Amino acid sequence: MKQKDHLPFFGIGPYFVGMIAILTAVGVFLSCKGYLDSGIIPALKTPMLILGILIVVLGAFIWGYAFFIDKIDDAIKDNCLYTEGIYAWVRNPLYVGWMFICIGVSLFPGNLWLLVLPFIFWGLMTRILSRKGWFTPPFETYGSLKARLEKGYWLDEYHKEGSIVYFKATKR
């Protein structure tokens, strides 16, 4: 296998996490300095703080499970596409974990204006990370992915548009 066909250790992930962390920090800073006061409803501050803490814990769990329990570094070193554990539920738990952490932190100030951030994060994730080679390993082909899916799922729909494969499946 050529070196360029090996799974990347970092890829675009640190840039994505950096962008959403900066956006979160700026949003929280602006809220705390009073620039976004029109979004604060006192009765929602405590519920938003509690929800934020729960979302941060969920994000840390998702990230920690992928990193420490599923040991994604080992799979990358072995150039394997890991599909068990947390990866059976979400394709990119490291990114999703950090996204949940940032969403949770953005709820801490209790400011409704910061609720726009999750939509920005989702847009960044779908636009940036779905580029060819960043969401999917370079060695997976349309046919081999279909064969892998058919082992455990009935495929109701399966089609390709550009470099993205769309499918709807039911577990066998």
GROMACS elastic network, one bead per residue, 0.5 to 0.9 nm:
[ bonds ]
;  ai    aj funct       b0    kb
    1     4     6  0.83273   500
    1     5     6  0.64574   500
    1     6     6  0.75472   500
    2     5     6  0.53901   500
    2     6     6  0.71308   500
    3     6     6  0.54373   500
    3     7     6  0.89137   500
    4     7     6  0.80544   500
    4     8     6  0.86790   500
    4   138     6  0.86184   500
    5     8     6  0.87720   500
    5    79     6  0.88651   500
    5   137     6  0.82228   500
    5   138     6  0.59691   500
    5   139     6  0.65565   500
    6    76     6  0.81458   500
    6    77     6  0.86428   500
    6    78     6  0.89763   500
    6    79     6  0.59376   500
    6   137     6  0.82053   500
    6   138     6  0.76925   500
    6   139     6  0.83138   500
    7    11     6  0.87499   500
    7    76     6  0.59454   500
    7    77     6  0.80003   500
    7    78     6  0.89060   500
    7    79     6  0.57121   500
    7    80     6  0.78871   500
    7    81     6  0.85101   500
    7   137     6  0.61902   500
    7   138     6  0.73758   500
    7   139     6  0.88114   500
    8    11     6  0.54779   500
    8    76     6  0.73082   500
    8    79     6  0.88907   500
    8   134     6  0.86928   500
    8   137     6  0.86001   500
    9    73     6  0.75233   500
    9    76     6  0.65929   500
    9    77     6  0.80833   500
   10    13     6  0.60718   500
   10    14     6  0.67600   500
   11    14     6  0.74058   500
   11    15     6  0.84767   500
   11   134     6  0.67375   500
   12    15     6  0.54971   500
   12    16     6  0.63619   500
   12    17     6  0.88388   500
   12   128     6  0.81796   500
   12   129     6  0.71386   500
   12   134     6  0.68098   500
   13    16     6  0.50816   500
   13    17     6  0.60992   500
   13    18     6  0.84017   500
   13    94     6  0.82121   500
   13    95     6  0.66103   500
   13   129     6  0.79209   500
   13   134     6  0.85895   500
   14    17     6  0.50676   500
   14    18     6  0.58803   500
   14    19     6  0.84976   500
   14    95     6  0.87690   500
   15    19     6  0.61086   500
   15    20     6  0.87210   500
   16    19     6  0.51654   500
   16    20     6  0.63534   500
   16    21     6  0.85239   500
   16    95     6  0.77929   500
   16   121     6  0.88470   500
   16   124     6  0.75878   500
   16   125     6  0.74155   500
   16   128     6  0.78689   500
   16   129     6  0.80591   500
   17    20     6  0.53265   500
   17    21     6  0.59612   500
   17    22     6  0.85208   500
   17    95     6  0.69336   500
   17    98     6  0.65338   500
   17    99     6  0.74163   500
   17   102     6  0.89415   500
   18    21     6  0.50911   500
   18    22     6  0.60870   500
   18    23     6  0.85691   500
   19    22     6  0.52383   500
   19    23     6  0.61955   500
   19    24     6  0.85902   500
   19   121     6  0.87673   500
   19   124     6  0.88617   500
   20    24     6  0.60084   500
   20    25     6  0.85044   500
   20    98     6  0.84704   500
   20    99     6  0.72135   500
   20   102     6  0.68636   500
   20   117     6  0.84679   500
   20   120     6  0.85398   500
   20   121     6  0.63242   500
   20   124     6  0.85301   500
   21    24     6  0.50557   500
   21    25     6  0.60849   500
   21    26     6  0.85679   500
   21    98     6  0.84470   500
   21    99     6  0.85461   500
   21   102     6  0.62661   500
   22    25     6  0.50411   500
   22    26     6  0.60573   500
   22    27     6  0.84693   500
   23    26     6  0.51775   500
   23    27     6  0.60786   500
   23    28     6  0.85877   500
   23   102     6  0.88068   500
   23   117     6  0.76355   500
   23   121     6  0.89013   500
   24    27     6  0.51128   500
   24    28     6  0.60860   500
   24    29     6  0.84040   500
   24   102     6  0.60642   500
   24   103     6  0.76300   500
   24   105     6  0.72665   500
   24   106     6  0.58369   500
   24   114     6  0.84035   500
   24   117     6  0.73634   500
   25    28     6  0.52054   500
   25    29     6  0.59156   500
   25    30     6  0.85024   500
   25   102     6  0.87303   500
   25   105     6  0.86725   500
   25   106     6  0.80290   500
   26    29     6  0.50241   500
   26    30     6  0.60435   500
   26    31     6  0.84874   500
   27    30     6  0.52246   500
   27    31     6  0.61469   500
   27    32     6  0.85903   500
   27    36     6  0.88013   500
   27   106     6  0.70905   500
   27   113     6  0.86583   500
   27   114     6  0.63779   500
   27   117     6  0.82212   500
   28    31     6  0.50724   500
   28    32     6  0.60349   500
   28    33     6  0.85405   500
   28   105     6  0.79875   500
   28   106     6  0.61452   500
   28   107     6  0.85593   500
   28   108     6  0.79975   500
   28   109     6  0.66271   500
   28   111     6  0.87258   500
   28   114     6  0.78123   500
   29    32     6  0.51426   500
   29    33     6  0.61040   500
   29    34     6  0.86814   500
   29    35     6  0.88498   500
   30    33     6  0.51933   500
   30    34     6  0.63743   500
   30    35     6  0.53290   500
   30    36     6  0.63896   500
   31    34     6  0.52751   500
   31    35     6  0.57593   500
   31    36     6  0.50301   500
   31    37     6  0.66730   500
   31    39     6  0.86461   500
   31    40     6  0.87195   500
   31   109     6  0.67372   500
   31   110     6  0.88152   500
   31   111     6  0.68912   500
   31   113     6  0.86000   500
   31   114     6  0.82233   500
   32    35     6  0.76607   500
   32    36     6  0.81666   500
   32    37     6  0.86208   500
   32   109     6  0.69347   500
   33    36     6  0.80491   500
   33    37     6  0.87531   500
   34    37     6  0.52366   500
   34    38     6  0.88628   500
   35    38     6  0.83516   500
   36    39     6  0.59164   500
   36    40     6  0.76197   500
   36   111     6  0.74705   500
   36   112     6  0.89302   500
   36   113     6  0.69626   500
   36   114     6  0.87874   500
   37    40     6  0.54507   500
   37    41     6  0.87984   500
   37   111     6  0.75196   500
   37   113     6  0.88600   500
   38    41     6  0.80737   500
   38   111     6  0.82562   500
   38   112     6  0.84909   500
   38   113     6  0.81171   500
   39   110     6  0.81901   500
   39   113     6  0.51622   500
   39   114     6  0.81141   500
   40    43     6  0.88336   500
   40    44     6  0.78199   500
   40    45     6  0.74760   500
   40   109     6  0.82248   500
   40   110     6  0.61614   500
   40   112     6  0.61748   500
   40   113     6  0.80330   500
   41    44     6  0.55466   500
   41    45     6  0.67074   500
   41   110     6  0.74274   500
   41   111     6  0.72379   500
   41   112     6  0.77573   500
   42    45     6  0.53961   500
   42    46     6  0.80985   500
   42   110     6  0.78900   500
   43    46     6  0.71078   500
   43    47     6  0.79552   500
   44    47     6  0.54160   500
   44    48     6  0.59175   500
   44    49     6  0.84572   500
   44   110     6  0.63856   500
   44   111     6  0.84458   500
   44   112     6  0.89079   500
   45    48     6  0.52654   500
   45    49     6  0.61129   500
   45    50     6  0.87278   500
   45   107     6  0.85488   500
   45   108     6  0.77961   500
   45   109     6  0.69418   500
   45   111     6  0.74634   500
   46    49     6  0.50215   500
   46    50     6  0.61940   500
   46    51     6  0.85352   500
   46   108     6  0.86196   500
   46   110     6  0.72881   500
   47    50     6  0.51528   500
   47    51     6  0.60539   500
   47    52     6  0.83970   500
   47   110     6  0.81078   500
   48    51     6  0.50061   500
   48    52     6  0.58525   500
   48    53     6  0.85359   500
   48   104     6  0.88017   500
   48   107     6  0.55406   500
   48   108     6  0.64537   500
   48   109     6  0.79138   500
   48   110     6  0.53838   500
   48   111     6  0.83719   500
   49    53     6  0.62141   500
   49    54     6  0.86953   500
   49   104     6  0.82447   500
   49   105     6  0.85293   500
   49   107     6  0.59663   500
   49   109     6  0.71168   500
   49   110     6  0.63940   500
   50    53     6  0.51836   500
   50    54     6  0.63494   500
   50    55     6  0.87097   500
   50   107     6  0.86819   500
   50   108     6  0.80538   500
   51    54     6  0.51108   500
   51    55     6  0.61658   500
   51    56     6  0.86180   500
   51   104     6  0.71596   500
   51   107     6  0.74015   500
   51   108     6  0.84837   500
   52    55     6  0.51014   500
   52    56     6  0.61234   500
   52    57     6  0.85998   500
   52   101     6  0.84241   500
   52   103     6  0.72652   500
   52   105     6  0.59361   500
   52   106     6  0.73316   500
   52   107     6  0.50016   500
   52   108     6  0.58117   500
   53    56     6  0.51124   500
   53    57     6  0.62048   500
   53    58     6  0.86200   500
   53   101     6  0.87985   500
   53   104     6  0.60910   500
   53   105     6  0.74667   500
   53   107     6  0.83805   500
   53   108     6  0.77046   500
   54    57     6  0.51226   500
   54    58     6  0.61795   500
   54    59     6  0.86383   500
   54   104     6  0.73337   500
   55    59     6  0.60842   500
   55    60     6  0.85240   500
   55   100     6  0.59545   500
   55   101     6  0.64633   500
   55   102     6  0.88275   500
   55   103     6  0.72388   500
   55   105     6  0.83137   500
   56    59     6  0.50478   500
   56    60     6  0.60814   500
   56    61     6  0.84910   500
   56    97     6  0.84470   500
   56    98     6  0.86234   500
   56   100     6  0.60596   500
   56   102     6  0.73440   500
   56   103     6  0.75297   500
   56   105     6  0.67856   500
   57    60     6  0.50836   500
   57    61     6  0.60717   500
   57    62     6  0.86572   500
   57   100     6  0.86022   500
   57   101     6  0.74228   500
   57   104     6  0.84633   500
   58    61     6  0.50324   500
   58    62     6  0.62164   500
   58    63     6  0.86356   500
   58    97     6  0.74637   500
   58   100     6  0.70989   500
   58   101     6  0.77000   500
   59    62     6  0.51511   500
   59    63     6  0.61409   500
   59    64     6  0.83563   500
   59    93     6  0.88046   500
   59    94     6  0.88557   500
   59    96     6  0.71240   500
   59    98     6  0.60831   500
   59    99     6  0.71895   500
   59   102     6  0.85127   500
   59   104     6  0.83164   500
   60    63     6  0.51647   500
   60    64     6  0.57676   500
   60    65     6  0.82768   500
   60    97     6  0.59522   500
   60    98     6  0.73844   500
   60   100     6  0.80028   500
   60   101     6  0.66357   500
   61    64     6  0.50455   500
   61    65     6  0.58164   500
   61    66     6  0.85127   500
   61    97     6  0.73760   500
   62    65     6  0.52427   500
   62    66     6  0.63662   500
   62    67     6  0.86850   500
   62    86     6  0.73496   500
   62    93     6  0.59802   500
   62    94     6  0.71749   500
   62    96     6  0.75226   500
   62    97     6  0.51172   500
   62    98     6  0.86423   500
   62   100     6  0.88842   500
   63    66     6  0.53621   500
   63    67     6  0.61791   500
   63    68     6  0.84198   500
   63    93     6  0.58694   500
   63    95     6  0.77474   500
   63    96     6  0.75288   500
   63    98     6  0.69500   500
   64    67     6  0.50828   500
   64    68     6  0.55260   500
   64    69     6  0.72074   500
   64    70     6  0.88474   500
   64    94     6  0.81467   500
   64    97     6  0.81959   500
   65    68     6  0.55526   500
   65    70     6  0.61874   500
   65    71     6  0.81275   500
   65    85     6  0.83183   500
   65    86     6  0.68386   500
   65    93     6  0.84454   500
   66    69     6  0.59828   500
   66    71     6  0.62167   500
   66    72     6  0.61325   500
   66    85     6  0.79059   500
   66    86     6  0.62238   500
   66    87     6  0.74835   500
   66    92     6  0.88883   500
   66    93     6  0.62973   500
   66    94     6  0.66420   500
   67    70     6  0.60492   500
   67    72     6  0.56010   500
   67    73     6  0.72551   500
   67    93     6  0.89212   500
   67    94     6  0.75596   500
   68    71     6  0.51369   500
   68    72     6  0.78677   500
   69    72     6  0.83608   500
   69    85     6  0.84293   500
   70    73     6  0.86960   500
   70    74     6  0.86833   500
   70    75     6  0.86813   500
   70    82     6  0.85792   500
   70    84     6  0.79502   500
   70    85     6  0.64046   500
   70    86     6  0.73758   500
   70    87     6  0.83527   500
   71    74     6  0.57031   500
   71    75     6  0.70692   500
   72    75     6  0.51179   500
   72    76     6  0.62456   500
   72    77     6  0.86365   500
   72    82     6  0.74721   500
   73    76     6  0.51198   500
   73    77     6  0.61573   500
   73    78     6  0.86346   500
   74    77     6  0.50803   500
   74    78     6  0.62217   500
   74    79     6  0.85074   500
   74    80     6  0.86667   500
   75    78     6  0.50751   500
   75    79     6  0.60044   500
   75    80     6  0.51023   500
   75    81     6  0.68767   500
   75    82     6  0.63363   500
   76    80     6  0.59676   500
   76    81     6  0.76125   500
   76    82     6  0.84439   500
   77    80     6  0.77788   500
   81   136     6  0.89888   500
   81   137     6  0.72799   500
   81   140     6  0.88810   500
   82    85     6  0.85165   500
   82    87     6  0.65513   500
   82    88     6  0.83930   500
   83    86     6  0.80318   500
   83    87     6  0.50055   500
   83    88     6  0.51461   500
   83    89     6  0.86172   500
   83    91     6  0.80510   500
   84    87     6  0.53079   500
   84    89     6  0.83472   500
   85    88     6  0.56026   500
   85    89     6  0.75215   500
   86    89     6  0.53639   500
   86    90     6  0.63497   500
   86    91     6  0.82582   500
   86    93     6  0.70508   500
   87    90     6  0.50906   500
   87    91     6  0.53700   500
   87    92     6  0.71415   500
   87    93     6  0.68957   500
   88    91     6  0.72286   500
   89    93     6  0.85925   500
   90    93     6  0.58009   500
   90    96     6  0.81079   500
   91    96     6  0.88975   500
   91   135     6  0.80322   500
   91   136     6  0.89261   500
   92    95     6  0.56489   500
   92    96     6  0.62143   500
   92    97     6  0.85409   500
   92   135     6  0.77210   500
   93    97     6  0.56174   500
   93    98     6  0.83715   500
   94    97     6  0.51908   500
   94    98     6  0.63936   500
   94    99     6  0.86261   500
   95    98     6  0.52874   500
   95    99     6  0.60900   500
   95   100     6  0.86796   500
   95   125     6  0.83572   500
   96   100     6  0.61584   500
   96   101     6  0.85848   500
   96   125     6  0.89721   500
   97   100     6  0.52041   500
   97   101     6  0.62515   500
   97   102     6  0.87477   500
   98   102     6  0.61771   500
   98   103     6  0.85170   500
   99   102     6  0.52142   500
   99   103     6  0.61343   500
   99   104     6  0.85793   500
   99   118     6  0.80058   500
   99   121     6  0.70042   500
   99   122     6  0.84342   500
  100   104     6  0.60245   500
  100   105     6  0.85467   500
  100   118     6  0.86368   500
  101   104     6  0.51515   500
  101   105     6  0.62119   500
  101   106     6  0.86282   500
  102   105     6  0.50814   500
  102   106     6  0.61045   500
  102   107     6  0.87779   500
  102   117     6  0.88348   500
  102   118     6  0.84611   500
  103   106     6  0.51032   500
  103   107     6  0.66045   500
  103   114     6  0.89183   500
  103   115     6  0.83090   500
  103   117     6  0.71487   500
  103   118     6  0.59887   500
  103   121     6  0.85467   500
  104   107     6  0.52829   500
  104   108     6  0.69179   500
  105   108     6  0.53194   500
  105   109     6  0.81692   500
  106   109     6  0.68776   500
  106   110     6  0.81123   500
  106   111     6  0.82292   500
  106   114     6  0.61648   500
  106   115     6  0.76253   500
  106   117     6  0.76205   500
  106   118     6  0.88156   500
  107   110     6  0.54302   500
  107   111     6  0.68584   500
  107   112     6  0.82277   500
  107   114     6  0.71111   500
  107   115     6  0.75446   500
  108   111     6  0.79764   500
  109   112     6  0.89889   500
  109   114     6  0.86791   500
  110   114     6  0.83299   500
  111   114     6  0.57386   500
  111   115     6  0.75449   500
  112   115     6  0.54024   500
  112   116     6  0.80911   500
  113   116     6  0.62359   500
  113   117     6  0.83941   500
  114   117     6  0.56084   500
  114   118     6  0.82821   500
  115   118     6  0.63452   500
  115   119     6  0.78330   500
  116   119     6  0.55656   500
  116   120     6  0.65501   500
  116   121     6  0.89159   500
  117   121     6  0.60748   500
  117   122     6  0.85447   500
  118   122     6  0.60770   500
  118   123     6  0.85142   500
  119   122     6  0.50584   500
  119   123     6  0.61101   500
  119   124     6  0.85743   500
  120   123     6  0.50442   500
  120   124     6  0.61562   500
  120   125     6  0.85468   500
  121   124     6  0.50895   500
  121   125     6  0.60720   500
  121   126     6  0.86197   500
  122   126     6  0.61084   500
  122   127     6  0.84293   500
  123   126     6  0.52728   500
  123   127     6  0.59373   500
  123   128     6  0.81902   500
  124   127     6  0.52024   500
  124   128     6  0.55550   500
  124   129     6  0.75173   500
  125   128     6  0.55185   500
  125   129     6  0.52800   500
  125   130     6  0.72565   500
  126   129     6  0.58005   500
  126   130     6  0.55053   500
  126   131     6  0.84885   500
  127   130     6  0.58639   500
  127   131     6  0.70933   500
  128   131     6  0.60169   500
  128   134     6  0.83475   500
  129   132     6  0.82512   500
  129   133     6  0.87182   500
  129   134     6  0.55757   500
  129   135     6  0.57581   500
  130   133     6  0.80204   500
  130   134     6  0.62876   500
  130   135     6  0.53429   500
  130   136     6  0.81471   500
  130   163     6  0.87977   500
  130   164     6  0.77691   500
  131   134     6  0.57803   500
  131   135     6  0.68827   500
  131   136     6  0.88218   500
  131   163     6  0.77963   500
  131   164     6  0.85215   500
  132   135     6  0.68404   500
  132   136     6  0.70222   500
  132   137     6  0.88304   500
  132   138     6  0.82688   500
  132   162     6  0.89837   500
  132   163     6  0.58465   500
  132   164     6  0.76922   500
  133   136     6  0.53758   500
  133   137     6  0.59123   500
  133   138     6  0.56286   500
  133   163     6  0.87893   500
  134   137     6  0.72551   500
  134   138     6  0.86150   500
  136   139     6  0.85173   500
  136   140     6  0.73093   500
  136   164     6  0.89209   500
  137   140     6  0.58826   500
  138   141     6  0.80962   500
  140   143     6  0.83552   500
  140   144     6  0.63813   500
  140   145     6  0.63420   500
  141   144     6  0.52175   500
  141   145     6  0.59918   500
  141   146     6  0.84741   500
  142   145     6  0.53825   500
  142   146     6  0.63055   500
  142   147     6  0.87998   500
  142   159     6  0.89242   500
  142   160     6  0.77538   500
  142   165     6  0.74053   500
  143   146     6  0.51304   500
  143   147     6  0.62128   500
  143   148     6  0.86467   500
  144   147     6  0.50097   500
  144   148     6  0.61017   500
  144   149     6  0.85865   500
  145   148     6  0.50559   500
  145   149     6  0.61541   500
  145   150     6  0.85796   500
  146   149     6  0.51389   500
  146   150     6  0.60927   500
  146   151     6  0.88556   500
  146   155     6  0.85377   500
  146   158     6  0.79453   500
  147   150     6  0.51758   500
  147   151     6  0.66702   500
  148   151     6  0.55866   500
  148   152     6  0.77100   500
  148   153     6  0.89561   500
  149   152     6  0.58945   500
  149   153     6  0.57571   500
  149   154     6  0.79680   500
  149   155     6  0.77140   500
  149   169     6  0.83414   500
  150   153     6  0.50411   500
  150   154     6  0.60730   500
  150   155     6  0.67553   500
  150   169     6  0.89089   500
  150   172     6  0.89836   500
  151   154     6  0.83533   500
  151   172     6  0.84560   500
  152   170     6  0.85494   500
  152   171     6  0.60565   500
  152   172     6  0.55959   500
  153   169     6  0.58111   500
  153   170     6  0.52861   500
  154   168     6  0.86107   500
  154   169     6  0.54758   500
  154   170     6  0.51658   500
  154   171     6  0.63742   500
  154   172     6  0.62529   500
  155   158     6  0.65801   500
  155   167     6  0.70631   500
  155   168     6  0.60815   500
  155   170     6  0.65878   500
  155   171     6  0.88799   500
  156   167     6  0.73884   500
  156   168     6  0.54105   500
  156   169     6  0.54097   500
  156   170     6  0.73038   500
  157   166     6  0.76543   500
  157   167     6  0.50602   500
  157   169     6  0.69506   500
  158   165     6  0.72150   500
  158   166     6  0.57659   500
  158   168     6  0.66473   500
  158   169     6  0.84468   500
  159   164     6  0.86467   500
  159   165     6  0.58187   500
  159   166     6  0.54390   500
  159   167     6  0.64530   500
  160   163     6  0.70528   500
  160   164     6  0.57809   500
  160   166     6  0.60155   500
  160   167     6  0.85915   500
  161   164     6  0.54623   500
  161   165     6  0.63508   500
  161   166     6  0.76528   500
  162   165     6  0.80090   500
